Amino acid sequence: MARIVITGGAGFLGSHMCDRLVERGDEVVCVDNLVTGRASNIEHLVDHERFEFLPLDVSEELDVEGPVDAVMHLASPASPVDFDRIPIEILQVGSYGTHLGLELARKNQAVFHLNSTSEVYGDPHVHPQPETYWGNVNPIGPRSVYDEAKRFAEAMTMAYHRTHDLDVRIVRTFNTYGPRMRPDDGRVVSNFIVQALKGEPLTMYGDGSQTRSFCYVDDQVAGQLALLDSGHVGPVNIGNEHEFTVAELAEKVLAATNSSSPIESLPLPKDDPTQRKPDLTIARSVLGWEPQVELAEGITKTATHFATELNL
């Protein structure tokens, strides 16, 4: 049993991480200021003897009493709608928040686990993307507040590793989806599912030929915990290597929801990647991990969740 601090623990991915750690017997300290996280995501855990919630802004403070065995830094708004709404806060959680998390880990001689992102690859010129690829990122574009915050966080994590001999992990997540996503978060999976359930047009940006590789949240959590429990620093890609066009995703959503919604094309956002697919060689060979949930199954589970949450 370990005592693990999870920043962003009331968010979509963070709350599932809290669930899995509690299930396996760990103590969890969930830290979240609820800017994009939701109390409803963790309400089933608040009375559990091995769960504690601290309503803190990790960009400003991260004071945790008692022993800490690991700090998992998952805090960060990650949705396109947030890039315009709270850009400075995103940069702060990637910089100040990462620094405070690293300091907490250093003081406790704990493992620091950074949840980075495939966005560090930008609009890639290498396909699929291996961890050795340095990326193609516009540092001043509208997506840069998230991309560069994560790239900076990776650099600071490695600086602590080299300077303080801190035990660290870096994971790069690829297009994770599943229950507890915010219905209005602007990500393509949640957008399509909610629109299909409501009978509204599916808003597809561009001609739908851009590709993504979608990873169900249970697979993502399993991969990250495999990295946490390993001795491997990383970075390690955790995602699903099955690549789909956005148009194919729309058809799968319509089939899973039995919806007759039309598809409406809108202009492609600036710096939107044309393709994204992880090279999972390290995840397989070092962690013994690979994704298990097929896209159709994951969409059905996610749609069931949204239908219940939205009373549709």
Rosetta silent file (secondary structure, phi, psi, omega in degrees, C-alpha in Angstrom):
SEQUENCE: MARIVITGGAGFLGSHMCDRLVERGDEVVCVDNLVTGRASNIEHLVDHERFEFLPLDVSEELDVEGPVDAVMHLASPASPVDFDRIPIEILQVGSYGTHLGLELARKNQAVFHLNSTSEVYGDPHVHPQPETYWGNVNPIGPRSVYDEAKRFAEAMTMAYHRTHDLDVRIVRTFNTYGPRMRPDDGRVVSNFIVQALKGEPLTMYGDGSQTRSFCYVDDQVAGQLALLDSGHVGPVNIGNEHEFTVAELAEKVLAATNSSSPIESLPLPKDDPTQRKPDLTIARSVLGWEPQVELAEGITKTATHFATELNL
SCORE:     score description
SCORE:     0.000 S_00000001
   1 L     0.000  137.199  178.476    0.000    0.000    0.000 S_00000001
   2 L  -126.322  159.638  173.979    1.239    3.498   -0.886 S_00000001
   3 E  -106.443  115.810 -170.000    0.031    7.024   -0.161 S_00000001
   4 E  -121.258  128.411  175.180   -0.362    8.789   -3.493 S_00000001
   5 E   -92.977  127.793  177.422   -1.168   12.430   -4.193 S_00000001
   6 E  -118.236  110.187  173.868   -3.119   12.994   -7.403 S_00000001
   7 E   -80.389  142.379 -174.324   -3.352   16.567   -8.649 S_00000001
   8 L    73.383   25.140 -173.454   -6.397   17.090  -10.838 S_00000001
   9 L   -70.268  -13.207  176.347   -7.956   14.103   -9.099 S_00000001
  10 L   -97.956    4.970  177.789  -11.536   15.314   -9.605 S_00000001
  11 L   -81.167 -177.099 -179.337  -11.076   15.621  -13.353 S_00000001
  12 H   -57.045  -63.358 -178.669  -12.030   13.130  -16.037 S_00000001
  13 H   -70.971  -41.565 -177.417   -8.824   11.094  -16.052 S_00000001
  14 H   -59.761  -39.408 -178.527   -7.843   11.906  -12.469 S_00000001
  15 H   -68.084  -35.631  175.365  -11.063   10.591  -10.953 S_00000001
  16 H   -67.865  -34.914  176.048  -10.660    7.261  -12.744 S_00000001
  17 H   -65.221  -42.187  175.952   -7.088    7.119  -11.444 S_00000001
  18 H   -57.282  -46.406  179.726   -8.376    7.717   -7.910 S_00000001
  19 H   -56.241  -49.190 -174.350  -10.837    4.861   -8.336 S_00000001
  20 H   -66.770  -39.255 -179.488   -8.197    2.401   -9.506 S_00000001
  21 H   -68.274  -42.093  177.061   -5.706    3.276   -6.776 S_00000001
  22 H   -63.002  -42.251  179.755   -8.294    2.979   -4.006 S_00000001
  23 H   -59.124  -36.756 -176.719   -9.476   -0.321   -5.480 S_00000001
  24 L   -87.736    0.211  172.082   -5.977   -1.762   -5.374 S_00000001
  25 L   106.661    3.483  179.917   -5.465   -0.737   -1.742 S_00000001
  26 L   -82.262  159.994  169.475   -3.552    2.542   -1.926 S_00000001
  27 E   -91.306  137.721 -175.315   -4.303    5.696    0.054 S_00000001
  28 E  -123.992  128.453  169.532   -5.226    8.615   -2.204 S_00000001
  29 E  -108.298  108.564 -177.175   -4.966   12.343   -1.569 S_00000001
  30 E   -93.157  121.862 -179.351   -6.989   14.011   -4.322 S_00000001
  31 E  -115.788  126.337 -178.816   -6.085   17.664   -4.977 S_00000001
  32 L  -163.176  139.602  176.012   -8.284   19.785   -7.236 S_00000001
  33 L   -95.449    1.365  174.889   -9.583   23.362   -7.380 S_00000001
  34 L    62.672   28.721  173.521  -12.613   22.233   -9.422 S_00000001
  35 L   -70.947  -44.896  173.346  -12.032   24.715  -12.247 S_00000001
  36 L  -121.294  -19.658  172.739  -12.553   21.911  -14.768 S_00000001
  37 L   -71.170  163.700 -177.208  -12.760   18.966  -12.369 S_00000001
  38 L  -132.032  133.461  179.830  -16.162   18.097  -10.911 S_00000001
  39 H   -58.439  -31.550 -179.189  -17.114   17.151   -7.363 S_00000001
  40 H   -63.910  -23.110 -179.484  -19.586   14.638   -8.793 S_00000001
  41 H   -69.971  -23.075 -176.053  -16.668   12.654  -10.216 S_00000001
  42 L  -122.381    7.148 -175.445  -15.399   11.787   -6.746 S_00000001
  43 L   -61.801  -27.169  179.210  -18.531   11.958   -4.587 S_00000001
  44 L   -75.370   -9.580 -178.009  -18.622    8.150   -4.325 S_00000001
  45 L  -105.574  -15.138 -167.433  -15.136    8.221   -2.763 S_00000001
  46 L   -60.830  -27.093 -179.617  -15.384   11.049   -0.216 S_00000001
  47 L   -97.213    3.712 -178.993  -16.338    8.793    2.697 S_00000001
  48 L   -74.212  139.318 -175.162  -13.806    6.080    1.910 S_00000001
  49 L   -65.537  -20.720 -179.102  -11.225    5.568    4.649 S_00000001
  50 L  -107.175   21.943 -179.151   -8.349    5.640    2.162 S_00000001
  51 E  -130.706  136.180  178.195   -9.448    8.757    0.300 S_00000001
  52 E  -136.926  137.451  179.307   -8.916   12.423    1.136 S_00000001
  53 E  -113.002  127.772  175.530   -9.903   15.498   -0.873 S_00000001
  54 E  -117.153  114.214 -179.160   -7.969   18.777   -0.672 S_00000001
  55 L   -81.816   76.207 -176.611   -9.587   21.732   -2.529 S_00000001
  56 L  -119.310  152.360  169.772   -6.335   23.462   -3.517 S_00000001
  57 L   -91.908  108.618 -173.852   -5.050   25.307   -6.573 S_00000001
  58 L   -69.347   -8.475  173.827   -1.821   23.431   -7.256 S_00000001
  59 L   -78.795  -14.907 -176.901   -0.448   26.461   -9.098 S_00000001
  60 L  -114.875  -35.038 -178.732   -0.431   28.292   -5.762 S_00000001
  61 L  -157.870  149.700  176.287    0.028   25.686   -3.023 S_00000001
  62 L  -151.384   65.647 -179.842    0.497   21.979   -2.521 S_00000001
  63 L   -95.029  112.636 -179.625    0.863   21.400    1.192 S_00000001
  64 L  -122.232  118.357  179.812    0.150   17.773    2.051 S_00000001
  65 L   -79.017  151.138  177.633    0.676   16.582    5.599 S_00000001
  66 L    87.775  176.372 -177.283    2.012   13.120    6.325 S_00000001
  67 L   -69.143  149.502  177.168    4.095   10.752    4.224 S_00000001
  68 L  -133.625  125.389  179.282    3.869   10.755    0.429 S_00000001
  69 L   -96.244  -26.988  179.477    5.093    7.843   -1.703 S_00000001
  70 E  -154.688  146.738  173.198    4.154    9.240   -5.114 S_00000001
  71 E  -119.624  117.190  177.451    2.885   12.454   -6.685 S_00000001
  72 E  -105.261  109.685 -175.124    0.882   11.996   -9.880 S_00000001
  73 E   -91.691   91.558  179.303    0.568   15.374  -11.596 S_00000001
  74 L  -104.936   -3.208 -176.134   -2.588   15.076  -13.693 S_00000001
  75 L   -69.173  126.019  169.534   -3.848   18.624  -13.129 S_00000001
  76 L   167.810  126.581  168.404   -4.390   20.655  -16.278 S_00000001
  77 L   -58.291  136.191 -172.476   -7.359   21.744  -18.363 S_00000001
  78 L  -130.970   12.471 -175.272   -6.977   19.772  -21.576 S_00000001
  79 L  -104.253  146.060 -179.085   -9.959   20.690  -23.732 S_00000001
  80 H   -54.007  -36.152 -179.562   -9.947   23.008  -26.759 S_00000001
  81 H   -64.959  -26.237 -179.569  -12.617   25.246  -25.236 S_00000001
  82 H   -78.313  -23.086 -178.302  -10.300   25.877  -22.284 S_00000001
  83 H   -62.027  -35.121  177.417   -7.411   27.048  -24.462 S_00000001
  84 H   -86.832  -31.817 -172.700   -9.340   30.258  -25.205 S_00000001
  85 H   -78.283  -45.159 -175.140  -11.161   30.494  -21.860 S_00000001
  86 L  -136.955   56.676 -175.922   -8.306   30.065  -19.334 S_00000001
  87 H   -62.840  -39.913 -177.739   -5.007   30.103  -21.241 S_00000001
  88 H   -67.972  -39.407  178.201   -2.932   31.666  -18.465 S_00000001
  89 H   -62.002  -36.926  178.334   -4.217   29.178  -15.882 S_00000001
  90 H   -64.352  -43.252  177.468   -3.191   26.320  -18.188 S_00000001
  91 H   -64.943  -36.682 -178.932    0.326   27.733  -18.457 S_00000001
  92 H   -68.096  -41.259 -178.723    0.475   28.224  -14.689 S_00000001
  93 H   -70.463  -28.138  176.160   -0.507   24.657  -13.822 S_00000001
  94 H   -76.097  -24.532 -178.558    2.090   23.361  -16.263 S_00000001
  95 H  -103.718  -72.573  179.775    4.814   25.548  -14.754 S_00000001
  96 H   -60.400  -42.959 -178.062    4.107   26.527  -11.136 S_00000001
  97 H   -63.184  -41.789  177.759    1.962   23.454  -10.561 S_00000001
  98 H   -64.293  -41.721  179.454    4.643   21.124  -11.895 S_00000001
  99 H   -60.218  -46.877 -179.419    7.282   22.862   -9.750 S_00000001
 100 H   -65.613  -37.222  176.865    5.231   22.481   -6.573 S_00000001
 101 H   -65.143  -41.296  178.062    4.497   18.844   -7.364 S_00000001
 102 H   -65.313  -39.955  178.263    8.173   18.144   -7.927 S_00000001
 103 H   -64.713  -40.508  177.514    9.091   19.874   -4.671 S_00000001
 104 H   -61.439  -42.926  178.359    6.531   17.805   -2.766 S_00000001
 105 H   -65.527  -42.392 -178.662    8.004   14.651   -4.267 S_00000001
 106 H   -62.490  -45.314 -177.994   11.589   15.764   -3.547 S_00000001
 107 H   -64.447  -28.165 -178.347   10.878   16.583    0.104 S_00000001
 108 H  -101.394    3.055 -174.944    9.266   13.175    0.596 S_00000001
 109 L    50.897   44.348 -176.917   11.747   11.224   -1.560 S_00000001
 110 L  -102.033  167.477  172.845    8.677   10.135   -3.527 S_00000001
 111 E   -78.422  136.195  173.310    8.141    9.219   -7.167 S_00000001
 112 E  -108.523  124.003 -176.223    6.963   12.084   -9.381 S_00000001
 113 E  -117.245  115.752 -178.961    4.698   10.998  -12.248 S_00000001
 114 E   -99.545  125.019  172.715    3.933   13.565  -14.953 S_00000001
 115 E   -88.000   94.544  175.930    0.878   13.190  -17.146 S_00000001
 116 E   -93.295 -159.666 -167.756    2.132   14.766  -20.364 S_00000001
 117 E  -152.652  156.250  173.338    0.454   14.537  -23.748 S_00000001
 118 H   -66.429  -13.688  177.367    0.778   13.639  -27.402 S_00000001
 119 H   -63.043  -17.112  176.826    0.272   17.363  -28.018 S_00000001
 120 H   -65.896  -18.033  177.553    4.023   17.747  -27.446 S_00000001
 121 H   -84.514  -12.914  179.700    4.366   16.276  -30.962 S_00000001
 122 E    61.585 -140.227  174.446    2.211   19.056  -32.435 S_00000001
 123 L   -92.769   94.698 -162.889    1.245   18.474  -36.060 S_00000001
 124 L   -72.061  146.131  172.591    3.755   15.656  -36.575 S_00000001
 125 L   -97.662   -4.752  178.365    6.010   15.105  -39.562 S_00000001
 126 L  -117.787  133.175 -174.469    6.807   11.590  -38.284 S_00000001
 127 L  -144.991  128.334   -7.991    4.095    8.943  -38.244 S_00000001
 128 L   -66.760  172.637 -173.359    3.436    7.088  -36.006 S_00000001
 129 E   -94.297  115.355  172.493    5.071    9.161  -33.296 S_00000001
 130 L   -85.760  162.844 -178.642    7.874    7.523  -31.265 S_00000001
 131 L   -65.171  -19.377  179.465    9.040    9.035  -27.987 S_00000001
 132 L   -78.325  -11.127 -178.544   12.289   10.082  -29.697 S_00000001
 133 L   -76.689  132.013 -176.018   10.434   12.496  -32.010 S_00000001
 134 L   -86.159  -11.695  172.404   10.859   16.122  -30.926 S_00000001
 135 L    93.237  172.312 -179.526    7.652   17.340  -32.501 S_00000001
 136 E  -139.432   83.896 -171.833    6.376   20.172  -34.693 S_00000001
 137 L  -114.111  135.334  171.985    4.697   22.705  -32.410 S_00000001
 138 L   -82.271  109.942 -172.889    3.692   26.317  -33.082 S_00000001
 139 L   -74.392   -8.813 -179.890    4.903   28.042  -29.877 S_00000001
 140 L  -122.772    9.628  178.997    2.642   31.093  -30.282 S_00000001
 141 L   -79.570  173.659 -177.145   -0.534   29.523  -31.694 S_00000001
 142 L   -64.096  -26.605  178.590   -3.832   29.148  -29.794 S_00000001
 143 L   -84.888   -8.893 -171.997   -3.003   25.538  -28.816 S_00000001
 144 H   -65.521  -25.149 -178.966    0.458   26.506  -27.563 S_00000001
 145 H   -61.511  -32.820  178.147   -0.743   27.276  -24.047 S_00000001
 146 H   -87.248  -48.609 -177.943   -1.347   23.552  -23.560 S_00000001
 147 H   -57.061  -51.315 -175.007    1.397   22.173  -25.833 S_00000001
 148 H   -74.183  -29.929  175.136    4.162   24.340  -24.417 S_00000001
 149 H   -61.805  -40.749  179.352    2.989   23.973  -20.817 S_00000001
 150 H   -72.470  -38.468  178.103    3.409   20.221  -21.163 S_00000001
 151 H   -64.343  -41.080  176.558    6.739   20.516  -22.958 S_00000001
 152 H   -63.487  -42.983 -179.584    7.980   22.808  -20.177 S_00000001
 153 H   -60.795  -39.423  176.913    6.665   20.383  -17.547 S_00000001
 154 H   -63.524  -42.895 -179.373    8.628   17.551  -19.160 S_00000001
 155 H   -63.502  -42.874  179.666   11.781   19.694  -19.168 S_00000001
 156 H   -67.324  -38.086  177.753   11.377   20.636  -15.498 S_00000001
 157 H   -60.628  -44.272  179.548   10.698   17.022  -14.555 S_00000001
 158 H   -70.956  -30.046  175.942   13.915   15.908  -16.213 S_00000001
 159 H   -65.134  -41.573  176.683   15.821   18.794  -14.616 S_00000001
 160 H   -66.165  -37.780  178.658   14.743   17.561  -11.159 S_00000001
 161 H   -62.524  -44.092 -177.553   15.674   14.027  -12.165 S_00000001
 162 H   -77.006  -39.165 -174.389   19.184   15.079  -13.198 S_00000001
 163 H   -81.047  -41.544 -175.134   19.777   17.691  -10.483 S_00000001
 164 H  -109.653    5.210 -177.047   18.176   16.033   -7.452 S_00000001
 165 L    54.433   35.603 -179.798   18.278   12.394   -8.585 S_00000001
 166 L   -74.650  138.047  177.822   14.490   12.406   -8.210 S_00000001
 167 L   -78.120  113.752 -174.172   12.679    9.244   -9.288 S_00000001
 168 E  -127.632  161.160  173.171   10.359   10.409  -12.081 S_00000001
 169 E  -135.563  142.498  174.496    7.976    9.072  -14.719 S_00000001
 170 E  -129.587  122.119  176.910    6.717   10.818  -17.861 S_00000001
 171 E  -115.758  140.783  175.528    3.701    9.519  -19.771 S_00000001
 172 E  -112.066  110.332 -176.486    2.376   10.973  -23.036 S_00000001
 173 E   -85.202  147.731  179.882   -1.354   10.372  -23.351 S_00000001
 174 L  -122.401  111.435  168.372   -3.139   10.059  -26.700 S_00000001
 175 L    39.088   63.848  179.306   -6.783   11.175  -27.133 S_00000001
 176 E   -81.090  142.743  179.984   -8.277    9.567  -24.043 S_00000001
 177 E  -145.280  165.569  177.198  -12.073    9.320  -23.806 S_00000001
 178 L   149.684 -175.727  177.744  -14.735    7.698  -21.652 S_00000001
 179 L   -56.093  147.451  179.013  -17.312    8.325  -18.901 S_00000001
 180 L    84.630    2.063  167.677  -16.945   11.534  -16.853 S_00000001
 181 L   -62.420  148.436  175.474  -15.768   13.668  -19.740 S_00000001
 182 L   -70.332  131.055 -178.185  -17.426   17.074  -19.555 S_00000001
 183 L   -59.000  -26.954 -175.843  -20.342   17.101  -22.037 S_00000001
 184 L  -111.379   28.039 -172.774  -19.321   20.572  -23.257 S_00000001
 185 L   -81.789   -5.483  174.138  -15.541   20.131  -23.222 S_00000001
 186 L    83.189    1.001  177.678  -15.129   20.543  -26.971 S_00000001
 187 L   -80.349  152.592 -170.002  -13.319   17.241  -27.588 S_00000001
 188 H   -64.236  -39.262 -178.186  -14.406   15.368  -30.672 S_00000001
 189 H   -65.590  -50.298 -179.222  -15.671   12.202  -28.933 S_00000001
 190 H   -65.774  -39.882  177.476  -17.814   14.017  -26.368 S_00000001
 191 H   -56.601  -52.915 -176.397  -19.019   16.516  -28.982 S_00000001
 192 H   -62.605  -44.782 -176.582  -20.177   13.799  -31.366 S_00000001
 193 H   -64.801  -47.300 -179.057  -21.817   11.629  -28.700 S_00000001
 194 H   -63.668  -43.122  179.084  -23.744   14.461  -27.046 S_00000001
 195 H   -64.053  -40.084  179.268  -24.872   15.846  -30.402 S_00000001
 196 H   -65.084  -42.628  179.886  -25.962   12.409  -31.592 S_00000001
 197 H   -64.388  -32.763 -178.664  -27.915   11.738  -28.399 S_00000001
 198 H   -87.875   -5.382 -178.314  -29.678   15.106  -28.723 S_00000001
 199 L    75.096   20.382  179.336  -30.398   14.608  -32.418 S_00000001
 200 L   -92.708  161.237  176.179  -28.303   17.641  -33.327 S_00000001
 201 L   -61.453  140.483  174.758  -25.908   17.858  -36.295 S_00000001
 202 E   -80.614  118.526 -177.316  -22.474   16.402  -35.640 S_00000001
 203 E   -85.436  105.758 -178.477  -20.020   19.280  -36.061 S_00000001
 204 E  -105.094  120.810 -178.982  -17.036   17.903  -37.959 S_00000001
 205 E   -82.683  131.967 -175.098  -14.124   20.274  -38.403 S_00000001
 206 L    74.692 -158.089 -178.899  -12.543   20.147  -41.844 S_00000001
 207 L   -92.154    3.229  177.392  -13.414   17.339  -44.252 S_00000001
 208 L    83.673    5.976 -177.744  -12.984   14.646  -41.592 S_00000001
 209 L   -84.585  -14.269  177.679   -9.882   13.153  -43.170 S_00000001
 210 L   -65.344  146.731 -173.875   -7.641   14.041  -40.224 S_00000001
 211 E  -111.648  153.199  174.687   -6.843   10.997  -38.112 S_00000001
 212 E  -141.753  161.846  175.506   -6.765   10.245  -34.397 S_00000001
 213 L  -124.057  110.744 -169.561   -6.095    7.192  -32.245 S_00000001
 214 L   -96.062  129.507 -176.974   -8.610    7.027  -29.404 S_00000001
 215 E  -114.130  122.028  179.499   -7.746    5.382  -26.072 S_00000001
 216 E   -67.961  145.003 -170.482  -10.490    4.313  -23.653 S_00000001
 217 H   -59.193  -35.520  179.111   -9.940    5.660  -20.133 S_00000001
 218 H   -63.240  -38.975  176.645   -9.615    2.223  -18.477 S_00000001
 219 H   -66.113  -42.116 -179.558   -6.745    1.378  -20.825 S_00000001
 220 H   -60.796  -45.802  179.943   -5.122    4.748  -20.178 S_00000001
 221 H   -62.366  -44.717 -179.731   -5.243    4.293  -16.400 S_00000001
 222 H   -61.326  -41.064  179.254   -3.843    0.767  -16.638 S_00000001
 223 H   -66.385  -41.845 -179.996   -0.971    1.973  -18.812 S_00000001
 224 H   -66.809  -38.815  178.815   -0.110    4.862  -16.526 S_00000001
 225 H   -70.500  -31.958  174.449   -0.104    2.680  -13.439 S_00000001
 226 H   -62.530  -38.493  176.970    2.117    0.164  -15.212 S_00000001
 227 H   -69.620  -46.073  179.473    4.568    3.016  -15.772 S_00000001
 228 H   -54.758  -43.347 -175.417    4.240    4.312  -12.201 S_00000001
 229 H   -80.075   -9.419  179.406    5.016    0.862  -10.793 S_00000001
 230 L   -87.131  178.484  173.255    7.970    0.341  -13.117 S_00000001
 231 L  -102.969   15.482 -173.336   11.440    1.781  -12.752 S_00000001
 232 L   -90.353  128.994 -179.460   11.267    3.388  -16.195 S_00000001
 233 L   -71.746  -46.759 -176.380   11.616    7.176  -16.425 S_00000001
 234 L   100.039 -163.469    4.431   10.095    7.573  -19.865 S_00000001
 235 L   -70.547  155.414  177.715    8.655    9.314  -21.695 S_00000001
 236 E  -131.254  128.804  173.514    6.278    6.539  -22.698 S_00000001
 237 E   -72.436  130.234  171.303    3.375    6.820  -25.129 S_00000001
 238 E  -125.704  113.090 -178.487    0.111    5.454  -23.733 S_00000001
 239 L  -171.857 -163.275  179.857   -2.684    5.319  -26.275 S_00000001
 240 L  -118.748  128.776 -174.736   -4.313    3.174  -28.907 S_00000001
 241 L   -84.167   -3.140  177.013   -2.518    2.521  -32.192 S_00000001
 242 L   -77.861  116.665 -171.040   -5.710    1.842  -34.173 S_00000001
 243 L   -98.611  134.359  179.753   -6.075    4.949  -36.308 S_00000001
 244 E  -131.499  147.345  169.807   -9.411    6.358  -37.473 S_00000001
 245 E   -75.509  159.692  177.844  -10.403    9.392  -39.480 S_00000001
 246 H   -63.976  -34.223  176.749  -12.710   11.842  -37.763 S_00000001
 247 H   -63.346  -40.298  177.171  -15.339   10.971  -40.383 S_00000001
 248 H   -65.417  -38.264  176.297  -15.078    7.285  -39.399 S_00000001
 249 H   -60.189  -43.926  179.819  -15.475    8.265  -35.743 S_00000001
 250 H   -58.872  -42.949  179.278  -18.666   10.154  -36.604 S_00000001
 251 H   -64.757  -38.543  179.183  -20.126    7.078  -38.314 S_00000001
 252 H   -67.178  -37.544  177.756  -19.251    4.875  -35.326 S_00000001
 253 H   -66.250  -44.102  178.766  -20.934    7.324  -32.950 S_00000001
 254 H   -60.828  -39.718  179.438  -24.082    7.449  -35.092 S_00000001
 255 H   -68.277  -41.894 -177.134  -24.197    3.637  -35.150 S_00000001
 256 H   -68.894  -30.848 -177.744  -23.632    3.283  -31.385 S_00000001
 257 H   -98.648   -1.778 -177.264  -26.330    5.829  -30.518 S_00000001
 258 L    52.674   44.088 -175.432  -28.751    4.778  -33.266 S_00000001
 259 L  -101.724  147.920  175.943  -28.906    8.433  -34.229 S_00000001
 260 L  -106.877   19.824  179.890  -30.010    9.951  -37.530 S_00000001
 261 L   -59.687  139.108  174.570  -28.169   13.227  -36.904 S_00000001
 262 L   -76.722  166.886  176.512  -26.634   14.782  -40.018 S_00000001
 263 E  -107.281  127.340 -176.792  -22.937   15.658  -40.221 S_00000001
 264 E  -114.102  125.896 -179.062  -22.106   19.342  -40.569 S_00000001
 265 E   -90.317  134.113  177.898  -18.651   20.471  -41.735 S_00000001
 266 E  -125.007  161.601  179.827  -17.015   23.508  -40.133 S_00000001
 267 L   -59.400  145.397 -179.284  -13.639   25.192  -40.805 S_00000001
 268 L   -72.861  131.348  178.458  -10.631   23.396  -39.357 S_00000001
 269 L   -63.045  155.451  179.766   -9.199   25.128  -36.241 S_00000001
 270 L   -62.938  134.812  176.078   -5.728   26.662  -36.469 S_00000001
 271 L    67.103   16.584  177.354   -2.874   24.203  -35.829 S_00000001
 272 L   -67.681  125.294 -176.936   -5.222   21.224  -35.597 S_00000001
 273 L   -61.967  140.975  179.611   -3.023   18.123  -36.166 S_00000001
 274 L   -81.194  -24.386  178.528   -3.652   16.270  -39.427 S_00000001
 275 L  -154.645  152.324 -179.031   -2.711   12.908  -37.920 S_00000001
 276 L  -156.467  120.270 -179.052   -1.929   11.423  -34.540 S_00000001
 277 L  -157.199  129.146 -177.200   -0.945    7.847  -33.712 S_00000001
 278 E   -83.096  144.475  164.259    1.377    6.487  -30.998 S_00000001
 279 L   -85.869  117.989 -174.038    4.290    4.158  -31.478 S_00000001
 280 L  -101.254   18.763 -177.032    3.692    1.699  -28.607 S_00000001
 281 H   -57.293  -46.528 -178.257    6.979   -0.194  -28.842 S_00000001
 282 H   -68.417  -43.248 -179.993    8.227    0.980  -25.425 S_00000001
 283 H   -57.996  -40.447 -179.767    4.858    0.476  -23.717 S_00000001
 284 H   -72.908  -48.020 -171.780    4.758   -3.118  -24.940 S_00000001
 285 H   -77.735  -35.163 -176.646    8.396   -4.059  -24.412 S_00000001
 286 H   -93.846  -41.941 -175.582    9.090   -2.260  -21.135 S_00000001
 287 H   -97.083  -16.874 -174.912    5.688   -2.164  -19.423 S_00000001
 288 L    65.918   30.809 -176.331    4.059   -5.241  -20.949 S_00000001
 289 L  -116.070  145.346  166.832    1.015   -3.071  -21.636 S_00000001
 290 L  -155.669  154.711 -176.389   -1.236   -2.615  -24.626 S_00000001
 291 L   -67.374  150.679 -177.022   -4.807   -1.312  -25.024 S_00000001
 292 L  -117.052  -26.702 -171.053   -7.709   -3.754  -24.764 S_00000001
 293 L   -91.674  121.214  177.400  -10.899   -1.777  -25.470 S_00000001
 294 L   -72.558  154.758 -175.008  -12.014   -1.431  -29.104 S_00000001
 295 H   -59.133  -43.803 -178.421  -13.373    1.933  -30.221 S_00000001
 296 H   -60.547  -41.760  178.642  -16.949    0.717  -30.818 S_00000001
 297 H   -65.267  -44.460 -179.291  -17.119   -0.765  -27.303 S_00000001
 298 H   -64.432  -39.533  178.269  -15.669    2.363  -25.718 S_00000001
 299 H   -63.263  -42.014  179.792  -18.073    4.650  -27.577 S_00000001
 300 H   -61.604  -44.469  178.711  -21.039    2.573  -26.423 S_00000001
 301 H   -63.809  -40.524 -179.521  -19.915    2.763  -22.775 S_00000001
 302 H   -68.901  -40.756  178.932  -19.317    6.502  -23.043 S_00000001
 303 H   -64.273  -38.527  177.242  -22.650    7.116  -24.751 S_00000001
 304 H   -60.964  -42.267  178.088  -24.462    5.181  -22.009 S_00000001
 305 H   -62.081  -47.854 -177.875  -22.822    7.418  -19.409 S_00000001
 306 H   -65.742  -37.314  179.141  -23.771   10.633  -21.219 S_00000001
 307 H   -61.176  -39.248  178.261  -27.326    9.463  -21.776 S_00000001
 308 H   -70.819  -47.318 -177.548  -27.703    8.953  -18.020 S_00000001
 309 H   -62.705  -38.508 -176.254  -25.982   12.194  -17.035 S_00000001
 310 L   -94.571    2.088 -178.838  -27.991   14.301  -19.489 S_00000001
 311 L    55.793   47.623 -179.188  -31.263   12.404  -18.966 S_00000001
 312 L  -109.495    0.000    0.000  -31.472   11.591  -22.671 S_00000001
